[in-house]
Amino acid sequence: MNTIQLISLLAVTLFYAIYFQRQFALRRRGIRADRLGKGQKERKTRRVEAVLLAVSWSMPVAQYASILADWGCAEAPAWFGWTGVVVAFAGAVCFGLAVAAMQENWRAGIDASQKTELVTRGIYRISRNPAFVGFDLLYIGTAIAFPNLVLIGLTLVAVTVFHLQIRQEEHYMRTVFGTDYADYARKTRRYLGNS
């Protein structure tokens, strides 16, 4: 195993460890954070969440297989792999900061039956969706480090579906939090930066 494989494996494992640790920690408090495809939802929301769920379970398999088998472009220069590693690690860090800022308000998916607070602290000052940015960076970084058709294809689908999910969640947030969310959205960009 080469250094890029080893560090990529660390980045991907760190990311998923954060994800599952938060899921289990919230479950111990009686909070079901995994709401993808669950609860009463509009048909469009349910469809987007079903695809998101499928991609979310397929991507780790593709990532680990790509890293462990070193499925990539052999002709790519080393800096290409290192760029991917840095982007993937940035995704893990971004996701970790988002989960930490959300505390008990973190959910995967929309569920009107669960009441949460509007979180605007921490990394949410520079992005309305830093957890999704973290996913995007991890997926894109891994695809850069190990460019193969499966990983690139899943990454393109994932980034597209994440964007659709973000749009649905933003609509939901406007409904639930009204002017507080509208004010926040005016000050903070969907992905990165202040308005």
C-alpha positions as CSV (number, residue, x, y, z in Angstrom):
1,M,0.0,0.0,0.0
2,N,1.4,3.4,-1.0
3,T,1.3,6.6,1.0
4,I,-1.6,8.1,-1.0
5,Q,-3.7,4.9,-0.4
6,L,-2.9,4.9,3.3
7,I,-3.8,8.6,3.8
8,S,-6.9,8.3,1.7
9,L,-8.0,5.3,3.7
10,L,-7.5,7.4,6.9
11,A,-9.5,10.3,5.5
12,V,-12.4,8.1,4.4
13,T,-12.4,6.1,7.6
14,L,-12.3,9.3,9.7
15,F,-15.3,10.7,7.8
16,Y,-17.4,7.6,8.3
17,A,-16.3,7.2,11.9
18,I,-17.6,10.8,12.6
19,Y,-20.9,10.0,10.8
20,F,-21.6,6.7,12.6
21,Q,-20.4,8.0,16.0
22,R,-22.9,10.8,15.8
23,Q,-25.7,8.5,14.7
24,F,-25.0,6.2,17.7
25,A,-24.5,9.0,20.2
26,L,-27.9,10.6,19.2
27,R,-29.6,7.2,19.3
28,R,-28.4,6.7,22.9
29,R,-30.2,9.9,23.7
30,G,-33.4,8.6,22.0
31,I,-33.0,10.6,18.9
32,R,-33.3,8.9,15.5
33,A,-31.1,11.0,13.3
34,D,-31.3,8.8,10.2
35,R,-34.5,10.2,8.6
36,L,-33.7,9.5,5.0
37,G,-36.8,8.0,3.4
38,K,-38.6,7.8,6.7
39,G,-41.7,9.6,8.0
40,Q,-44.4,11.4,6.1
41,K,-42.9,13.2,3.1
42,E,-43.9,14.5,-0.3
43,R,-43.3,12.0,-3.1
44,K,-40.5,14.2,-4.6
45,T,-38.7,14.4,-1.2
46,R,-39.0,10.6,-0.8
47,R,-37.6,9.9,-4.3
48,V,-34.6,12.2,-3.7
49,E,-33.9,10.7,-0.3
50,A,-34.2,7.2,-1.7
51,V,-31.5,8.0,-4.3
52,L,-29.4,9.7,-1.7
53,L,-29.7,6.7,0.6
54,A,-28.6,4.4,-2.2
55,V,-25.6,6.6,-3.1
56,S,-24.7,7.0,0.5
57,W,-24.4,3.2,1.0
58,S,-22.8,2.6,-2.4
59,M,-20.1,5.2,-2.1
60,P,-18.1,3.8,0.8
61,V,-18.0,0.4,-0.9
62,A,-16.6,2.1,-4.1
63,Q,-14.2,4.3,-2.1
64,Y,-12.7,1.5,0.0
65,A,-12.5,-0.8,-3.1
66,S,-10.9,1.9,-5.1
67,I,-8.4,2.8,-2.4
68,L,-7.5,-0.8,-1.4
69,A,-7.2,-2.0,-5.0
70,D,-5.5,1.2,-6.1
71,W,-8.0,1.6,-8.9
72,G,-7.0,4.8,-10.6
73,C,-5.2,6.3,-13.5
74,A,-1.7,4.9,-13.5
75,E,-0.6,7.7,-15.9
76,A,-1.7,10.5,-13.5
77,P,1.1,12.4,-11.9
78,A,1.7,12.1,-8.1
79,W,0.5,15.6,-7.4
80,F,-3.0,14.6,-8.7
81,G,-3.2,11.9,-6.0
82,W,-2.0,14.3,-3.4
83,T,-4.5,16.9,-4.4
84,G,-7.3,14.3,-4.0
85,V,-6.0,13.4,-0.6
86,V,-6.0,17.0,0.6
87,V,-9.5,17.6,-0.8
88,A,-10.8,14.4,0.9
89,F,-9.3,15.4,4.2
90,A,-10.8,18.8,3.9
91,G,-14.1,17.1,3.5
92,A,-13.7,15.0,6.6
93,V,-12.7,18.1,8.6
94,C,-15.6,20.2,7.2
95,F,-18.0,17.4,8.0
96,G,-16.6,17.0,11.5
97,L,-17.0,20.7,12.2
98,A,-20.6,20.6,10.9
99,V,-21.6,17.7,13.1
100,A,-19.9,19.3,16.1
101,A,-21.8,22.6,15.6
102,M,-25.1,20.8,15.0
103,Q,-24.8,18.9,18.3
104,E,-28.2,17.2,19.0
105,N,-29.8,19.0,16.0
106,W,-28.0,16.9,13.4
107,R,-30.3,14.8,11.1
108,A,-29.9,13.0,7.8
109,G,-33.1,13.7,5.9
110,I,-36.2,15.7,6.5
111,D,-38.7,14.8,9.2
112,A,-41.3,17.3,10.3
113,S,-42.1,15.3,13.4
114,Q,-38.7,16.0,14.9
115,K,-38.1,19.5,16.2
116,T,-34.7,21.0,16.0
117,E,-33.1,24.4,16.4
118,L,-31.8,26.6,13.6
119,V,-28.0,26.3,13.9
120,T,-26.0,29.3,12.7
121,R,-22.9,29.0,14.9
122,G,-19.4,27.6,14.1
123,I,-18.9,26.5,10.6
124,Y,-22.5,27.4,9.8
125,R,-21.4,31.0,9.8
126,I,-19.6,30.4,6.5
127,S,-21.9,27.8,4.9
128,R,-25.6,26.9,5.3
129,N,-24.7,23.3,4.3
130,P,-21.2,22.4,5.6
131,A,-22.1,18.7,6.2
132,F,-23.0,18.4,2.5
133,V,-19.9,20.4,1.5
134,G,-17.9,17.8,3.5
135,F,-19.6,14.9,1.7
136,D,-18.9,16.6,-1.7
137,L,-15.2,17.3,-0.8
138,L,-14.7,13.7,0.4
139,Y,-16.3,12.2,-2.7
140,I,-14.6,14.5,-5.1
141,G,-11.2,14.1,-3.4
142,T,-11.4,10.3,-3.5
143,A,-12.4,10.4,-7.1
144,I,-9.4,12.7,-7.9
145,A,-7.0,10.5,-6.0
146,F,-8.4,7.2,-7.6
147,P,-10.0,8.2,-10.9
148,N,-12.1,5.3,-12.1
149,L,-15.5,5.2,-13.8
150,V,-17.4,3.8,-10.9
151,L,-16.1,6.4,-8.4
152,I,-16.4,9.3,-10.8
153,G,-19.9,8.3,-11.8
154,L,-21.1,7.8,-8.2
155,T,-19.5,11.2,-7.3
156,L,-21.4,13.0,-10.1
157,V,-24.7,11.4,-9.0
158,A,-24.0,12.1,-5.4
159,V,-23.1,15.8,-5.9
160,T,-26.3,16.3,-8.0
161,V,-28.5,14.5,-5.5
162,F,-27.0,16.4,-2.5
163,H,-27.8,19.6,-4.3
164,L,-31.4,18.5,-4.8
165,Q,-31.6,17.5,-1.1
166,I,-30.2,20.8,-0.1
167,R,-32.9,22.6,-2.1
168,Q,-35.6,20.5,-0.4
169,E,-34.1,21.1,3.1
170,E,-33.9,24.8,2.5
171,H,-37.6,24.9,1.5
172,Y,-38.4,23.0,4.7
173,M,-36.2,25.4,6.8
174,R,-38.0,28.4,5.4
175,T,-41.3,26.8,6.3
176,V,-40.2,25.9,9.9
177,F,-38.0,28.9,10.8
178,G,-39.6,31.6,8.7
179,T,-37.8,35.0,8.8
180,D,-35.0,33.7,11.0
181,Y,-33.9,31.3,8.3
182,A,-34.5,33.9,5.5
183,D,-32.2,36.4,7.4
184,Y,-29.6,33.7,7.9
185,A,-29.8,32.7,4.2
186,R,-29.3,36.3,3.2
187,K,-26.0,36.5,5.2
188,T,-24.6,33.0,4.5
189,R,-24.1,31.3,1.2
190,R,-25.5,27.9,0.4
191,Y,-22.1,26.3,0.0
192,L,-19.2,28.6,1.2
193,G,-18.7,32.2,2.1
194,N,-20.7,35.1,3.3
195,S,-23.1,37.1,1.1
